[in-house]
């Protein structure tokens, strides 16, 4: 076997080696039989991408909050939470503390992925900030760009030991950066330290170029500057996870006509549209190549397999999202599957992060307990 540079350096440098990932393929039965004793509550739970990541790492996810009744039905079918709240998080924050289960005030992690449509680089961005409208995320008229701050109000209410908040990469770009600054201020104002990282799914063993911003905050005596959130997993190309055939669902003659103008290497159908019609469009229809990591999956799954000139199959979507193979989507439609996966955090991203956090949380809790004992004296 050929030695690598890191083999020559010795075991002290094992953490710098590129790791191989095959745990993107899994079933619910793969959850660890023994839990690590740490409790999580998930807000904006969606299909439970975060929930599954914590459970894969051994955490006990004791409940969730989700505004969308249809999405909540899917969550219930797959995760059977102990505490389930179906409501706007703003309404949750108004509930009297006496009406909330006591164990929600003793959380190790409060998890939240505020809906990110308004910060997506493919969306309207600034034009939608502060605008109240009926978004698909919840089927009610609301604003989305302020939900990070509403979530921090939930942190203030429940006072968890740690917080993990996720959003799209676009939150850190352009004028959206002021939201990041406000997020830091809001956390500091309620007594939490906070730091954020831009993490990439393809570096974390996820077969997809999923780039997300993660904020980690804590009220405990932990130096977040020393928290290592670098991940060195080898990229997983699409050919390693793809199903035998793609899906013809939604493939129209119009779309096939445009695909004929595409060249191998095109990122999407935009150039083909310019050639065929003389105008720029269809830039959201990205190509998926066998020898590359699949691009970000959107809720509408416009990605096109170059090999078959079809959309991704349901099996493709499940695999590149690192969802369990036996997940119950309560639907057989391709759009239904892609919506759940596209709106959810890939479970493996949360698994990696929460595994890295586990010893830090346990150590901080011990120190917190020792301090409380001293205060009694």
RALIN-V414763 format. One record per run of one state. SS is the DSSP state (@ for helix, = for strand, . for the rest). FROM is the first residue (numbers start at 1). TO is the last residue. If there is no record, write none. Layout:
SS/FROM/TO  SS/FROM/TO
//
This chain:
./1/4  @/5/9  ./10/10  @/11/16  ./17/18  =/19/19  ./20/27  @/28/30  ./31/38  =/39/43  ./44/48  @/49/56  ./57/59  =/60/66  ./67/68  @/69/79  ./80/82  =/83/86  ./87/88  @/89/94  ./95/96  @/97/99  ./100/101  @/102/105  ./106/108  =/109/112  ./113/116  @/117/119  ./120/124  @/125/128  ./129/132  =/133/134  ./135/140  =/141/142  ./143/146  @/147/158  ./159/161  =/162/168  @/169/172  ./173/173  @/174/189  ./190/192  =/193/200  @/201/203  ./204/207  =/208/208  ./209/210  =/211/218  ./219/223  @/224/226  ./227/232  =/233/233  ./234/237  @/238/240  ./241/246  =/247/247  ./248/252  @/253/259  ./260/267  =/268/268  ./269/269  @/270/277  ./278/285  =/286/288  ./289/293  =/294/294  ./295/303  =/304/305  ./306/309  =/310/311  ./312/313  @/314/320  ./321/333  @/334/343  ./344/346  @/347/376  ./377/377
//
